[in-house]
Amino acid sequence: MNSIAVEILKYRRTFLKKMFFLIPILPLILTVMIAIISANTKEAIAAHNNTFTWDKLFGLIFNWWPAVFLPISIALLAMMIINTENEGRNFEAQLIHNIVPQKLWINKIIVFAIYMIIPNLCLAIGLTIIGIMLVGGPIPIVDLVRDDLFCWVCLLPLLPLHLILDYLWGHLLNFSVAIMGAFSGMYFAARSFWLFDPWTWGIRVLSPLIGVHPNGTKLMAGDALLNTSVVPVGVSLAVGLFVVLTFGSAAIFKKESILK
């Protein structure tokens, strides 16, 4: 537990920690812009009514967030974490003190996962503020917490993946995988073999909950994508792969640290 506390404190005064708070800003800005445009369409003006609702707000941001913004952000943060460690020669310094390499790596992943709560929490807070200003009415807190939590859980496997990619092969491969993964997630999420693509899990799990197709359109009643049975499947796959990749990448890190 002390080693995890050390990892948390390590980024306390770095720009890296600030990045966790800054990540949700762009999707929230885009959401406000689209909400304003939606409220000023000819249909909305003619009806003298703001047609933007909490459901539309959730459908918009929770369609983008796990599909594009979180995967790319995780790759960026993984790069910054590895850069921070390399610049301070932290890996070498810690390994000299007989710290077990696997434990060092696993602690880093655990702290990364803990820090990833921050952008999801900031998104939820920002979304609540936007909803109060633009929609009004009762705040669907339960739905907001649920959707935000599933976004965090379903993207967990990408944390050890991008950390080990950046550590072994550098930024270019790390970001290439993130971009290709984001595209594959959006493309395969509505297909039967979504189970085999980790980038689809967050999108597919959220689809029946927010009532939005991975392509961004509203799902009609009776659509197969509204089947909520995919939720426990996607969450179980994400947790299972996260554990596998965490221990698998730790074994690779041990081997590479010995060679170095």
C-alpha positions as CSV (number, residue, x, y, z in Angstrom):
1,M,0.0,0.0,0.0
2,N,2.9,2.4,0.8
3,S,4.3,1.9,-2.7
4,I,1.0,2.8,-4.3
5,A,0.9,5.9,-2.1
6,V,4.4,6.8,-3.4
7,E,3.2,6.4,-7.0
8,I,0.3,8.7,-6.3
9,L,2.5,11.3,-4.8
10,K,5.0,11.1,-7.6
11,Y,2.7,12.9,-10.0
12,R,1.3,15.4,-7.4
13,R,3.0,18.5,-8.7
14,T,3.4,17.5,-12.4
15,F,1.6,18.6,-15.5
16,L,0.5,15.0,-15.9
17,K,-1.9,15.3,-13.0
18,K,-3.4,18.4,-14.5
19,M,-4.0,16.5,-17.7
20,F,-6.4,14.2,-16.0
21,F,-8.6,17.2,-15.1
22,L,-8.2,18.8,-18.6
23,I,-9.2,15.8,-20.7
24,P,-13.0,16.3,-20.4
25,I,-12.9,19.9,-21.4
26,L,-13.1,19.4,-25.2
27,P,-16.0,16.9,-25.3
28,L,-17.9,19.2,-22.9
29,I,-17.4,22.2,-25.1
30,L,-18.5,20.2,-28.2
31,T,-21.6,19.1,-26.3
32,V,-22.5,22.7,-25.4
33,M,-22.0,23.8,-29.0
34,I,-24.2,21.0,-30.3
35,A,-26.8,21.6,-27.7
36,I,-27.0,25.3,-28.6
37,I,-27.3,24.5,-32.3
38,S,-30.0,21.9,-31.5
39,A,-32.0,24.4,-29.5
40,N,-31.8,26.9,-32.4
41,T,-33.0,24.6,-35.2
42,K,-36.0,25.7,-37.2
43,E,-38.1,23.0,-35.6
44,A,-37.2,24.0,-32.1
45,I,-37.8,27.7,-32.8
46,A,-41.2,27.0,-34.4
47,A,-42.2,24.9,-31.4
48,H,-41.0,27.6,-29.0
49,N,-39.2,24.9,-27.1
50,N,-35.7,23.7,-26.5
51,T,-35.7,20.2,-27.9
52,F,-32.5,19.2,-26.1
53,T,-33.2,16.8,-23.2
54,W,-31.2,14.9,-20.6
55,D,-31.5,11.7,-22.8
56,K,-30.1,13.5,-25.8
57,L,-27.3,15.0,-23.7
58,F,-26.3,11.6,-22.4
59,G,-26.7,10.0,-25.8
60,L,-24.4,12.6,-27.3
61,I,-21.5,12.6,-24.8
62,F,-21.5,9.0,-23.8
63,N,-21.4,8.0,-27.4
64,W,-18.2,10.0,-28.0
65,W,-16.5,9.6,-24.7
66,P,-15.8,5.8,-24.8
67,A,-15.4,5.7,-28.6
68,V,-12.9,8.5,-29.2
69,F,-11.9,10.7,-26.3
70,L,-11.0,8.1,-23.7
71,P,-9.0,5.7,-26.0
72,I,-6.9,8.6,-27.4
73,S,-6.5,10.2,-23.9
74,I,-5.3,6.9,-22.4
75,A,-2.6,6.7,-25.1
76,L,-1.6,10.3,-24.4
77,L,-1.5,9.8,-20.6
78,A,0.4,6.5,-21.0
79,M,3.0,8.4,-23.1
80,M,3.3,11.1,-20.4
81,I,3.7,8.5,-17.6
82,I,6.5,6.7,-19.4
83,N,8.1,10.0,-20.3
84,T,8.0,11.1,-16.6
85,E,9.6,7.8,-15.5
86,N,12.3,7.9,-18.2
87,E,13.2,11.6,-17.7
88,G,13.6,11.1,-13.9
89,R,15.2,7.7,-14.5
90,N,12.7,6.5,-11.9
91,F,12.5,2.9,-13.2
92,E,16.3,2.5,-12.7
93,A,16.3,4.2,-9.3
94,Q,13.5,2.1,-7.9
95,L,14.9,-1.2,-9.3
96,I,18.3,-0.5,-7.7
97,H,16.6,-0.6,-4.3
98,N,15.5,-4.2,-4.9
99,I,11.9,-3.4,-5.6
100,V,10.3,-6.4,-7.4
101,P,9.8,-5.2,-11.1
102,Q,6.4,-6.8,-11.4
103,K,5.2,-5.1,-8.3
104,L,6.5,-1.7,-9.5
105,W,4.7,-2.1,-12.8
106,I,1.4,-3.4,-11.3
107,N,1.4,-0.4,-8.8
108,K,1.9,1.9,-11.7
109,I,-1.2,0.4,-13.5
110,I,-3.3,0.6,-10.3
111,V,-2.4,4.2,-9.8
112,F,-3.2,4.9,-13.5
113,A,-6.6,3.3,-13.0
114,I,-7.2,5.4,-9.9
115,Y,-6.3,8.6,-11.7
116,M,-8.5,7.7,-14.6
117,I,-11.5,8.2,-12.2
118,I,-10.6,12.0,-12.3
119,P,-11.5,12.7,-16.0
120,N,-14.7,10.6,-15.7
121,L,-15.7,12.4,-12.5
122,C,-14.9,15.8,-14.1
123,L,-17.0,14.8,-17.1
124,A,-20.0,13.9,-14.8
125,I,-19.7,17.2,-13.0
126,G,-19.4,19.2,-16.2
127,L,-22.3,17.3,-17.7
128,T,-24.5,18.0,-14.7
129,I,-23.7,21.7,-14.9
130,I,-24.4,21.8,-18.6
131,G,-27.7,19.9,-18.1
132,I,-28.8,22.3,-15.4
133,M,-28.2,25.3,-17.6
134,L,-29.5,23.9,-20.9
135,V,-32.1,21.3,-20.0
136,G,-33.3,21.8,-16.4
137,G,-35.6,19.5,-14.6
138,P,-34.6,16.6,-12.3
139,I,-31.0,15.5,-12.7
140,P,-30.8,11.7,-13.6
141,I,-28.0,11.1,-11.1
142,V,-28.3,7.3,-11.1
143,D,-28.1,7.1,-14.9
144,L,-25.1,9.6,-14.9
145,V,-23.2,7.6,-12.3
146,R,-24.0,4.3,-14.0
147,D,-22.9,5.4,-17.5
148,D,-19.8,7.1,-16.1
149,L,-18.8,4.0,-14.1
150,F,-19.2,1.7,-17.1
151,C,-17.0,4.0,-19.3
152,W,-14.3,3.8,-16.7
153,V,-14.5,0.0,-16.2
154,C,-14.8,-0.9,-19.9
155,L,-11.7,1.1,-20.9
156,L,-9.5,-0.4,-18.1
157,P,-7.8,-3.0,-20.4
158,L,-6.3,-0.1,-22.5
159,L,-4.2,1.2,-19.5
160,P,-1.7,-1.7,-19.3
161,L,-1.8,-2.1,-23.0
162,H,-0.8,1.4,-23.9
163,L,1.7,1.6,-21.0
164,I,3.6,-1.4,-22.2
165,L,3.4,-0.4,-25.9
166,D,4.9,3.0,-25.1
167,Y,7.5,1.5,-22.8
168,L,8.7,-1.0,-25.4
169,W,8.2,0.6,-28.7
170,G,7.6,4.3,-28.1
171,H,5.0,7.0,-28.9
172,L,4.4,6.3,-32.6
173,L,3.2,2.7,-32.1
174,N,1.3,3.7,-29.0
175,F,-0.7,6.4,-30.8
176,S,-1.1,4.3,-33.9
177,V,-2.7,1.6,-32.0
178,A,-5.0,4.1,-30.2
179,I,-6.2,5.6,-33.4
180,M,-6.7,2.3,-35.1
181,G,-8.5,1.0,-32.0
182,A,-10.9,4.0,-31.9
183,F,-11.8,3.4,-35.6
184,S,-12.2,-0.3,-35.1
185,G,-14.3,0.3,-32.0
186,M,-16.8,2.5,-33.8
187,Y,-16.9,0.1,-36.8
188,F,-17.3,-3.2,-35.1
189,A,-19.4,-2.2,-32.0
190,A,-22.6,-2.9,-33.8
191,R,-21.5,-6.2,-35.3
192,S,-21.7,-9.7,-33.9
193,F,-17.9,-10.1,-33.3
194,W,-17.7,-7.0,-31.0
195,L,-16.7,-9.4,-28.3
196,F,-13.2,-9.7,-29.7
197,D,-12.4,-6.0,-29.9
198,P,-11.7,-4.3,-26.5
199,W,-12.3,-0.9,-28.1
200,T,-15.9,-1.8,-28.8
201,W,-16.8,-2.8,-25.2
202,G,-17.4,0.6,-23.8
203,I,-19.4,1.7,-26.8
204,R,-21.5,-1.5,-26.9
205,V,-22.2,-1.5,-23.2
206,L,-23.4,2.1,-23.3
207,S,-25.5,1.7,-26.4
208,P,-28.6,0.1,-24.8
209,L,-28.2,2.3,-21.7
210,I,-28.2,5.6,-23.6
211,G,-30.4,4.4,-26.5
212,V,-27.8,5.4,-29.2
213,H,-26.3,3.4,-32.0
214,P,-22.5,3.4,-32.2
215,N,-22.8,5.6,-35.3
216,G,-24.5,8.3,-33.2
217,T,-28.1,7.8,-34.3
218,K,-31.0,7.1,-32.0
219,L,-32.0,3.5,-31.6
220,M,-35.6,2.6,-32.5
221,A,-37.8,0.4,-30.3
222,G,-37.1,-3.3,-30.9
223,D,-33.5,-2.7,-32.1
224,A,-31.2,-5.6,-31.1
225,L,-28.7,-3.1,-29.8
226,L,-31.2,-2.2,-27.0
227,N,-30.6,-5.6,-25.4
228,T,-29.0,-5.0,-22.0
229,S,-27.6,-8.5,-21.8
230,V,-24.4,-7.2,-23.3
231,V,-23.7,-5.1,-20.2
232,P,-22.5,-7.8,-17.9
233,V,-20.7,-9.5,-20.8
234,G,-18.8,-6.4,-21.7
235,V,-18.0,-5.5,-18.1
236,S,-16.8,-9.1,-17.4
237,L,-14.6,-9.1,-20.5
238,A,-13.1,-5.7,-19.6
239,V,-12.3,-6.7,-16.0
240,G,-10.9,-10.1,-17.1
241,L,-8.7,-8.7,-19.8
242,F,-7.5,-5.9,-17.5
243,V,-6.2,-8.5,-15.0
244,V,-4.6,-10.6,-17.8
245,L,-2.9,-7.6,-19.4
246,T,-1.8,-6.2,-16.0
247,F,0.0,-9.4,-15.0
248,G,1.2,-10.1,-18.6
249,S,2.7,-6.7,-19.1
250,A,4.3,-6.9,-15.6
251,A,6.1,-10.1,-16.7
252,I,7.3,-8.4,-19.9
253,F,8.4,-5.4,-17.9
254,K,10.4,-7.7,-15.6
255,K,12.1,-9.3,-18.5
256,E,12.9,-6.0,-20.2
257,S,14.2,-4.4,-17.0
258,I,16.6,-7.2,-16.5
259,L,17.9,-6.9,-20.0
260,K,18.4,-3.2,-19.6
